[in-house]
């Protein structure tokens, strides 16, 4: 929200930002004619939940190369205090990533588990660092995340973009 409480027009702000950088073609946002989500088959209190973040692992991208962003996983019970956000695109003037819970809400989900609001937490959380390639997301990253979630019996994924 802006200082006056009005929502920030994220898509328009991004469009103007890239135009200011000299790009003549606007970014083509992903969209679906039919939303690829499925209603829950059982109450949330009976589902296993995982977290999917767009942050990189604490040590950063492989070999320190920001172009080598790839799907990764970490254990929820040993979640690091911080993840790498240096190579992610976010408004570093308007916000910060000093609060891990804002992009990896492990403690909040543990509270929901303790209160009986969710059935279980998966053993792992997952990371899909942003690469701005819709093709790679659809053909590589999403299927890999889905495979990892199925392997752990995950019913619900909480998507937390940075």
C-alpha positions in Angstrom: 0.0 0.0 0.0 1.1 3.6 -0.6 1.4 6.0 2.3 -2.2 7.1 1.8 -3.4 3.5 2.0 -4.2 2.9 -1.6 -3.0 -0.3 -3.2 0.1 -0.1 -5.3 -0.6 -0.9 -9.0 2.1 -3.5 -9.1 1.7 -4.5 -12.8 1.5 -0.9 -13.9 4.4 0.1 -11.8 6.5 -2.8 -13.2 5.4 -1.8 -16.8 6.6 1.8 -16.2 9.8 0.6 -14.6 10.8 -1.5 -17.5 9.9 1.2 -20.0 12.1 3.6 -18.1 14.9 1.0 -18.5 14.4 1.2 -22.3 12.5 -1.9 -22.9 10.0 -1.3 -25.8 7.9 -4.5 -25.3 5.9 -4.8 -22.1 6.3 -7.9 -20.0 3.8 -10.5 -20.8 2.2 -11.6 -17.6 1.3 -15.3 -17.2 -2.4 -15.9 -17.4 -4.8 -18.8 -17.8 -8.3 -18.8 -19.3 -9.0 -21.5 -16.7 -7.3 -21.2 -13.3 -5.2 -24.4 -12.8 -6.1 -24.8 -9.1 -8.1 -27.5 -7.5 -10.5 -27.2 -4.6 -9.5 -29.0 -1.4 -10.8 -32.5 -1.2 -11.0 -32.5 2.6 -11.0 -29.8 5.3 -7.8 -27.8 5.7 -7.4 -29.3 9.2 -6.8 -32.7 7.6 -4.3 -31.5 4.9 -0.5 -31.6 4.8 0.8 -28.1 3.9 4.1 -27.0 2.4 5.7 -23.6 1.6 7.0 -22.6 -1.8 9.1 -19.5 -1.8 10.9 -17.6 -4.6 14.0 -17.0 -2.4 17.3 -18.8 -3.1 19.1 -21.1 -0.6 21.1 -19.4 2.2 24.3 -19.9 0.2 22.8 -18.2 -2.9 22.6 -19.6 -6.4 24.9 -22.5 -7.4 28.5 -21.5 -8.0 27.5 -17.9 -7.0 26.0 -17.5 -10.5 22.6 -15.7 -10.4 21.8 -17.2 -13.8 21.9 -20.7 -12.3 18.8 -20.4 -10.3 17.1 -23.8 -9.8 14.5 -25.5 -7.8 15.7 -26.5 -4.3 14.3 -27.8 -1.0 15.1 -27.4 2.7 13.8 -29.0 5.8 11.1 -27.2 7.7 12.3 -28.4 11.1 15.7 -26.9 10.4 14.8 -23.9 8.3 17.6 -21.4 8.2 17.3 -18.0 9.8 17.7 -16.4 6.4 17.6 -17.2 2.7 19.4 -15.5 -0.1 17.4 -12.7 -1.7 20.2 -10.7 -3.2 19.6 -11.9 -6.8 15.8 -11.7 -6.6 14.0 -8.7 -8.2 12.1 -6.9 -5.5 11.8 -3.2 -4.6 14.8 -2.9 -2.3 14.0 0.8 -1.6 10.4 0.2 -0.4 10.9 -3.0 1.6 13.4 -5.4 3.1 13.8 -9.1 3.7 15.1 -9.0 7.2 12.0 -10.9 8.4 12.3 -14.4 7.1 8.6 -15.0 8.1 7.6 -12.6 5.3 8.8 -15.0 2.6 9.2 -18.3 4.5 6.4 -18.4 7.2 7.5 -21.5 9.1 6.6 -20.2 12.5 3.1 -19.1 11.4 2.4 -22.5 9.9 3.7 -24.2 13.1 1.2 -22.1 15.1 -1.6 -23.1 12.7 -0.6 -26.7 13.2 -0.6 -26.4 17.0 -4.0 -24.8 16.8 -5.4 -27.6 14.7 -6.1 -25.4 11.7 -3.9 -27.5 9.4 -3.4 -31.2 9.6 0.4 -31.5 9.1 3.4 -29.7 7.8 5.5 -31.4 5.1 9.1 -32.3 6.0 10.4 -29.9 3.4 9.8 -26.4 2.1 10.7 -25.6 -1.5 12.3 -22.8 -3.4 11.7 -21.7 -7.0 13.9 -18.6 -7.5 12.4 -16.3 -10.1 13.8 -16.5 -13.6 11.1 -14.7 -15.5 10.8 -17.5 -18.0 7.2 -18.7 -18.3 8.3 -21.6 -20.4 10.9 -22.8 -17.9 8.3 -22.4 -15.1 5.7 -24.4 -16.9 8.0 -27.0 -18.4 10.6 -27.6 -15.7 10.1 -25.9 -12.4 6.4 -26.5 -11.8 6.6 -30.2 -12.7 9.6 -30.6 -10.4 7.9 -28.9 -7.5 4.8 -31.0 -8.1 6.9 -34.1 -8.1 8.5 -33.2 -4.8 5.2 -32.3 -3.2 3.6 -35.6 -4.3 6.6 -37.5 -2.9 5.9 -36.0 0.5 2.2 -36.4 0.4 1.5 -32.6 0.3 -2.1 -31.6 -0.2 -1.7 -27.8 -0.1 1.1 -25.5 -1.2 1.4 -22.0 0.2 3.0 -19.9 -2.5 5.0 -17.0 -1.0 6.6 -14.8 -3.7 9.4 -12.5 -2.7 
